[in-house]
Amino acid sequence: MLAVMMCMTVSAAQKKKVKKQQPVVEKVDTISARDFSYLMGKANTMGLKDYLVQRLGVDTTYLADFIQGFDSATLTEADKRTKARLAGIEIRQQVEGQIVPQVSKQISDSLQVLQSDRFVAGFRAGISGENDELPISMDSTQAVVRKQMDYYHKQEMERKFGPNRKAGEEFLKENAKKDGVVTTPSGLQYKVLTKGEGEVPTATQRVKVNYEGKLLDGTVFDSSYKRNEPTTFACNQVIKGWTEALTMMPVGSKWELYIPQELAYGERETGNIKPFSMLIFTVELLEIEK
């Protein structure tokens, strides 16, 4: 019994020692919920005037009118008409100040094709359905616009990069007359530098090659020789001119390819290869991957 009491005494003493101290609650000034709510509302107006001016275009001279609307909370029929009219003004400003310049730039960097007043007239007719000078369905309207945009795009590309096409055509015309140059029905030209004796790959087979690619002015834009590392890919995963050539080359061959722009990247711009550029490649077929 004494042993039990001693244990209880020790236990109680230990508990007394480890008893947690109650946290001290720091007192702060307090206000009523009513006043707190008022001040919270006031605090949330910070930056509102800037928003009204910069985002909604409100003239602060007429701030009293804004407050009048704020106080009324609900829209009368007159307010609804005013709101619709103001939205129309805002959209008109966006059409003339932002949409017309953006669309005009998409059409051409240099040619002024889009007429702002006619764009606005068409925009208005599209919304209202009134005084439609060209009464066709919206689907037909979109189709005509896409077709004309394609036409303008081709005009712009030809204006900028048409000389590349012409230079390539002239080069190929003269190159075809040179000894050893073969021209295929597609327009691809090649010259055998080393005749291979191995297997000829199919379009779906993977091959290992060394190559160097040049522009017409002699600029080297890519070279596995410079990287000191051959490249591997499937014959049908490259430009058309390469696919055609590789599927005629026996392993061990080294050819020089003269690729017309339509068998290369066409109107696409890739790195420093400009649209409509014909390309010259030296290609060495090392092996077919099995």
C-alpha positions in Angstrom: 0.0 0.0 0.0 2.9 2.4 0.8 4.5 1.6 -2.5 1.3 2.4 -4.3 0.9 5.7 -2.4 4.5 6.7 -3.2 3.9 6.0 -6.9 0.8 8.1 -6.8 2.8 10.9 -5.1 5.6 10.8 -7.7 3.1 10.7 -10.5 1.2 13.7 -9.1 4.5 15.6 -8.8 5.5 14.8 -12.3 2.1 15.9 -13.6 2.5 19.1 -11.7 5.8 19.8 -13.3 4.6 19.2 -16.9 1.4 21.1 -16.5 1.1 23.3 -19.6 0.9 27.0 -19.0 -2.2 28.7 -20.3 -1.5 30.9 -23.4 -1.8 34.7 -22.8 -4.5 36.2 -25.0 -3.3 39.5 -26.3 -6.0 42.1 -26.0 -6.7 44.3 -29.0 -9.0 47.3 -29.5 -12.4 46.2 -30.8 -15.2 47.9 -32.6 -18.8 47.0 -33.1 -19.8 44.7 -35.9 -21.7 47.6 -37.3 -18.7 49.9 -37.5 -16.4 47.1 -38.6 -18.7 46.3 -41.6 -18.8 50.0 -42.6 -15.0 50.2 -42.5 -14.6 47.0 -44.4 -16.8 48.3 -47.2 -14.8 51.6 -47.2 -11.5 49.7 -47.4 -12.7 47.8 -50.4 -13.0 50.9 -52.5 -9.2 51.3 -52.7 -8.3 51.5 -56.4 -12.0 51.7 -57.5 -11.7 55.2 -59.0 -8.7 54.1 -61.1 -10.7 51.1 -62.3 -13.7 53.3 -63.2 -11.4 55.6 -65.2 -9.0 53.2 -66.8 -11.2 50.1 -67.4 -14.8 51.5 -67.6 -13.9 54.9 -69.1 -15.9 56.9 -66.5 -15.2 60.6 -66.4 -14.8 61.5 -62.7 -16.5 64.8 -63.4 -19.7 62.8 -63.4 -18.9 60.8 -60.2 -22.2 62.1 -58.7 -24.0 60.3 -61.5 -22.1 57.1 -60.7 -23.2 57.4 -57.1 -26.8 58.0 -58.2 -26.7 54.8 -60.1 -25.0 53.0 -57.2 -27.8 54.2 -54.9 -30.6 53.1 -57.1 -29.2 49.6 -57.4 -31.8 48.4 -59.9 -32.2 49.5 -63.5 -35.2 51.4 -64.7 -36.3 51.0 -68.4 -34.5 54.3 -69.1 -31.4 53.0 -67.4 -31.5 49.8 -69.5 -31.7 51.9 -72.7 -28.8 54.1 -71.5 -26.7 51.0 -70.6 -27.3 49.5 -74.1 -26.4 52.8 -75.8 -23.2 53.1 -73.8 -22.3 49.5 -74.6 -22.8 50.4 -78.3 -20.5 53.4 -78.0 -17.9 51.3 -76.2 -18.0 48.5 -78.9 -17.9 51.1 -81.7 -14.7 52.5 -80.2 -13.2 49.0 -79.9 -14.1 48.2 -83.5 -12.5 51.4 -84.9 -9.6 51.6 -82.5 -8.6 47.9 -82.1 -10.4 45.4 -84.3 -10.0 47.2 -87.6 -6.2 47.8 -87.2 -5.7 44.2 -86.0 -7.6 42.6 -88.9 -5.9 44.9 -91.4 -2.5 43.9 -90.1 -3.5 40.2 -90.5 -4.3 40.8 -94.1 -1.2 42.7 -95.0 1.7 44.5 -93.4 1.9 46.9 -96.3 -1.3 46.9 -98.3 -4.2 48.9 -97.0 -7.0 46.6 -98.1 -9.6 47.0 -95.3 -11.9 50.0 -95.5 -12.8 51.1 -91.9 -16.2 52.6 -92.8 -17.3 49.6 -94.7 -16.1 47.3 -91.9 -18.2 49.3 -89.4 -21.2 49.1 -91.7 -21.0 45.4 -92.1 -20.4 45.0 -88.4 -23.6 47.0 -87.7 -25.6 44.9 -90.1 -24.3 41.7 -88.6 -25.6 42.8 -85.2 -28.9 44.5 -86.1 -29.9 42.6 -89.2 -30.9 46.0 -90.7 -29.9 47.5 -94.0 -27.9 44.5 -95.0 -26.4 45.3 -98.4 -25.1 41.7 -98.9 -27.9 39.5 -97.4 -26.2 36.1 -97.3 -26.1 33.7 -94.4 -23.5 33.9 -91.7 -22.0 30.6 -92.8 -21.6 31.9 -96.4 -20.2 35.2 -95.1 -17.5 33.3 -93.1 -16.7 31.1 -96.1 -16.3 34.2 -98.4 -14.1 35.9 -95.9 -11.9 32.9 -95.4 -11.4 32.5 -99.2 -10.6 36.1 -99.6 -8.2 36.1 -96.7 -6.4 33.1 -98.3 -6.1 35.1 -101.5 -4.7 38.2 -99.8 -2.3 35.9 -97.8 -1.0 34.4 -101.1 -0.6 37.9 -102.6 1.4 39.0 -99.5 3.6 35.9 -99.6 4.3 36.4 -103.3 5.1 40.0 -102.8 7.6 39.2 -100.0 9.1 35.9 -101.1 8.2 35.5 -104.8 11.8 36.4 -105.8 12.9 33.2 -103.9 10.7 31.1 -106.1 11.9 32.8 -109.3 15.6 32.4 -108.4 15.0 28.7 -107.7 13.2 28.1 -110.9 16.0 29.8 -112.9 18.7 27.8 -111.1 16.9 24.5 -111.7 16.4 25.4 -115.4 20.1 25.9 -116.0 21.2 23.1 -113.6 19.2 20.5 -115.6 21.5 21.1 -118.6 24.6 20.1 -116.6 26.3 16.8 -117.1 25.3 14.1 -114.6 22.2 15.9 -113.3 19.0 13.9 -113.5 15.5 15.5 -113.3 12.6 13.3 -112.1 8.9 13.9 -113.2 8.3 15.7 -109.9 11.0 18.3 -110.6 13.5 16.9 -108.2 17.1 17.0 -109.5 20.0 14.9 -108.3 23.6 14.1 -109.2 25.3 10.8 -108.1 28.6 11.5 -106.4 29.2 8.0 -105.1 27.3 5.0 -106.5 26.2 2.6 -103.7 25.6 -1.1 -104.1 23.4 -1.8 -101.2 19.7 -2.2 -100.6 17.3 0.6 -101.5 15.0 1.6 -98.6 11.2 1.8 -98.7 9.4 4.9 -97.6 8.5 3.5 -94.2 12.0 2.2 -93.3 14.3 4.0 -91.0 17.7 5.1 -92.4 20.9 6.5 -91.1 22.4 9.4 -93.1 25.0 12.1 -93.1 24.0 15.3 -94.9 24.6 19.0 -95.4 21.9 21.5 -96.4 22.6 24.8 -98.2 20.5 27.7 -99.5 20.9 28.9 -103.1 23.4 31.5 -102.0 25.6 28.8 -100.4 24.6 29.4 -96.8 24.8 26.1 -94.8 21.7 25.9 -92.6 22.2 22.4 -91.3 24.9 19.7 -91.3 25.3 16.4 -89.5 28.9 16.5 -90.6 29.5 19.5 -88.5 27.8 17.8 -85.5 29.9 14.8 -86.2 26.8 12.6 -85.7 24.7 10.9 -88.4 21.0 11.3 -88.3 18.3 8.6 -88.2 14.7 8.9 -89.3 12.0 7.2 -91.4 12.1 8.1 -95.1 8.6 9.4 -95.1 9.1 11.7 -92.1 11.1 14.3 -94.0 10.4 16.8 -96.9 9.0 15.3 -100.1 12.3 15.8 -102.0 14.2 13.8 -99.5 11.6 11.0 -99.4 11.7 10.6 -103.2 15.5 10.6 -103.3 16.1 8.2 -100.4 13.7 5.7 -101.9 15.9 5.6 -105.1 19.3 5.5 -103.4 21.1 2.2 -102.7 22.9 2.1 -99.3 26.5 3.4 -99.7 25.3 6.2 -102.2 26.2 9.8 -101.9 24.1 12.2 -103.9 23.7 15.9 -104.4 20.0 16.9 -104.3 18.5 20.0 -105.9 15.1 20.3 -104.3 12.4 22.7 -105.7 10.6 24.7 -103.1 7.3 22.8 -103.6 9.2 19.6 -102.6 10.8 21.4 -99.7 9.1 23.7 -97.3 7.0 25.7 -99.8 5.5 28.9 -98.2 6.6 27.8 -94.7 9.4 29.6 -93.0 11.7 27.3 -91.1 14.7 28.7 -89.2 16.7 30.8 -91.8 15.0 29.0 -94.7 12.7 31.6 -96.1 9.4 30.7 -97.9 9.6 29.4 -101.5 13.3 28.6 -101.1 14.8 25.7 -103.2 17.4 23.7 -101.3 20.6 21.9 -102.1 21.6 18.9 -100.1 24.6 16.5 -100.0 23.2 13.2 -98.7 25.1 10.1 -97.8 23.0 7.0 -97.1 24.9 5.0 -94.5 22.5 2.2 -93.7 18.9 0.9 -93.3 17.9 0.2 -89.7 16.5 -3.2 -89.2 
